[in-house]
Amino acid sequence: MAGPTKSSANSLPLIGPIVINEIMYNPYPDSDETAEYIELKNISTQVVSLYDSVHPENTWKFTDGIEFTFPMGVELAPTETAFVVRGNRTVFRETYGIAAGVKIFGPFTNNSRLADGGEIVEISMPGDPEAGSGYVPYLRVDLVTYSDGRHHDGYPNAGGDPWPRDADGKGQALGRIPGSLYGNDPANWQAVEPSTGN
């Protein structure tokens, strides 16, 4: 939540500082499936470290959907975007025309992939290690439960599945509009041309 709400009405959800800004879960049929990606964006006015500053070996990771843990030392500047890709980073950069200065991470680990029909994608940050055991809890930063727009039974009160179908194998991605809005609401997403990270 955006703030404590003891003895008062619930606050709005906390959004950012890093958000899942774009999801290419089902590239155009003629494309290699390794063209899948997730674009992250820093919507804050501060540099965000994707690691615990006290324990820098503990880095951010995806805890649902794909499998990927960020390397040590990654930071995103204000408004900076970065990609996490399923396949080869060099091929991805060439395929989408991504500028040399844009950060690209990957590939997804353990042969993970984004589900074509939809799934939960969640990125999390490390919490403080537990004394004694050293166990590192992970805290949700952003979560999106996307769909391909074809699951009418899951949306009985919305007149059908409201997720845009043009992001399902038609060359477009799911794009958040804008990143400051709550991510786990289909009303805040549209089908967009793939980002170049600028």
C-alpha positions in Angstrom: 0.0 0.0 0.0 1.1 3.6 -0.5 1.0 4.3 3.2 0.0 3.0 6.6 -3.8 3.0 7.2 -4.3 2.1 10.8 -7.7 3.2 12.0 -8.5 4.8 8.6 -9.6 3.9 5.1 -7.2 1.8 3.0 -4.7 3.8 1.0 -4.2 3.2 -2.7 -1.7 0.6 -3.9 2.0 1.5 -3.9 3.2 1.9 -7.5 6.8 1.9 -8.4 9.5 3.0 -8.3 10.1 0.2 -10.9 7.1 -1.0 -12.9 6.5 -3.6 -15.5 5.9 -1.3 -18.4 5.6 -3.5 -21.4 5.1 -7.3 -22.1 5.7 -9.0 -25.4 4.3 -12.4 -24.5 3.4 -13.7 -28.0 5.5 -12.2 -30.8 4.3 -12.1 -34.4 3.9 -15.6 -35.8 6.8 -15.2 -38.2 9.1 -14.1 -35.4 11.4 -16.3 -33.3 9.7 -17.0 -30.0 12.8 -15.7 -28.3 11.6 -12.2 -29.2 9.6 -12.3 -26.0 10.5 -9.6 -23.5 9.5 -7.6 -20.4 10.3 -3.9 -20.3 10.9 -2.3 -16.9 10.8 1.4 -16.2 11.9 3.6 -13.3 9.0 6.0 -12.8 10.6 7.7 -9.9 12.9 10.8 -9.8 15.7 8.8 -8.1 18.2 6.3 -9.2 16.9 2.8 -8.2 19.4 0.0 -7.3 18.1 -3.4 -8.2 20.0 -4.9 -5.2 20.1 -4.6 -1.5 22.7 -1.8 -0.7 23.7 -3.5 2.6 23.9 -7.0 1.0 24.6 -6.3 -2.7 24.7 -9.9 -3.5 21.0 -10.0 -2.9 19.5 -8.7 -6.1 16.0 -8.2 -7.5 14.3 -11.1 -9.4 11.1 -12.3 -11.0 9.3 -14.4 -8.5 6.3 -15.4 -10.7 6.0 -15.9 -14.5 9.5 -16.0 -16.0 12.6 -17.0 -14.0 15.4 -14.4 -13.9 17.6 -12.9 -11.2 19.4 -9.6 -11.9 23.2 -9.5 -11.7 24.9 -7.5 -9.0 25.3 -3.7 -9.4 22.4 -2.9 -11.7 20.8 0.5 -11.3 18.2 2.4 -13.3 18.2 6.2 -13.6 15.0 8.2 -13.4 12.7 7.4 -16.3 15.2 4.8 -17.6 13.9 1.6 -19.2 15.5 -1.8 -19.4 14.6 -5.1 -21.0 14.6 -8.7 -19.8 14.6 -11.0 -22.8 13.9 -14.6 -23.4 16.6 -15.1 -26.0 19.9 -13.8 -27.2 20.5 -10.1 -26.2 22.4 -9.2 -29.4 19.7 -10.7 -31.6 17.0 -8.9 -29.6 18.7 -5.6 -29.9 19.0 -6.0 -33.7 15.4 -7.3 -34.0 13.8 -4.4 -32.2 16.3 -1.6 -33.1 17.3 -1.0 -29.5 19.9 1.7 -29.0 23.3 0.7 -27.7 22.9 2.6 -24.4 19.7 0.7 -23.4 20.2 -2.0 -20.8 19.2 -5.5 -21.9 19.3 -8.5 -19.5 18.7 -12.2 -20.1 18.1 -14.7 -21.3 15.3 -16.0 -19.1 16.6 -18.8 -17.0 15.6 -22.5 -16.9 14.0 -22.2 -20.3 11.2 -20.2 -18.8 8.9 -18.3 -21.2 5.8 -16.0 -21.1 2.6 -17.9 -21.4 0.7 -17.1 -24.6 -2.7 -17.3 -22.9 -1.8 -15.2 -19.9 -0.3 -15.6 -16.5 1.0 -13.7 -13.5 4.3 -11.8 -13.9 5.9 -10.5 -10.7 9.1 -8.7 -9.9 10.4 -8.6 -6.3 13.1 -7.0 -4.3 15.1 -8.6 -1.5 14.2 -7.8 2.1 16.5 -8.0 5.1 18.1 -11.4 5.6 16.7 -13.2 8.7 19.1 -13.3 11.6 20.6 -16.7 12.2 19.3 -18.5 9.1 20.3 -15.9 6.5 17.0 -16.5 4.7 16.2 -13.7 2.3 12.5 -12.8 2.0 11.4 -11.2 -1.3 8.9 -8.3 -1.4 6.7 -7.6 -4.3 7.5 -4.5 -6.3 5.0 -5.0 -9.2 2.7 -7.6 -10.4 0.6 -8.0 -13.6 -1.9 -10.8 -14.3 -2.2 -10.4 -18.0 -4.4 -12.3 -20.5 -4.7 -12.8 -24.2 -8.2 -11.3 -24.3 -9.9 -14.7 -24.8 -10.8 -15.8 -21.3 -14.4 -14.7 -21.0 -15.2 -17.0 -18.1 -12.7 -15.3 -15.9 -14.3 -11.9 -16.4 -18.1 -12.4 -15.8 -18.8 -8.8 -14.7 -16.7 -7.1 -17.4 -18.6 -8.2 -20.5 -15.8 -10.6 -21.3 -12.0 -10.6 -21.1 -10.9 -6.9 -21.4 -7.3 -7.4 -22.3 -6.4 -6.2 -25.8 -6.3 -9.1 -28.4 -3.9 -7.2 -30.7 -1.0 -8.1 -28.4 -1.7 -11.8 -29.0 0.5 -12.8 -31.9 -0.2 -9.8 -34.0 3.1 -8.0 -33.7 2.2 -5.7 -30.8 3.0 -5.8 -27.1 1.0 -5.0 -24.0 1.9 -1.5 -22.9 1.0 0.2 -19.7 -0.7 3.6 -20.0 0.9 5.3 -18.1 3.4 3.6 -15.8 2.1 5.5 -12.8 -1.3 3.7 -12.9 -2.0 0.4 -11.1 -0.5 -2.4 -13.2 -2.8 -5.2 -12.3 -5.8 -3.7 -14.0 -6.5 -4.4 -17.7 -8.0 -0.9 -18.1 -4.5 0.5 -17.7 -3.0 -1.5 -20.6 -3.3 -1.3 -24.4 -1.7 -3.0 -27.4 1.3 -1.0 -28.5 4.1 -1.1 -31.1 7.2 -2.8 -29.5 9.3 -0.3 -27.5 12.8 0.7 -28.5 13.6 1.6 -24.9 13.7 5.4 -25.4 
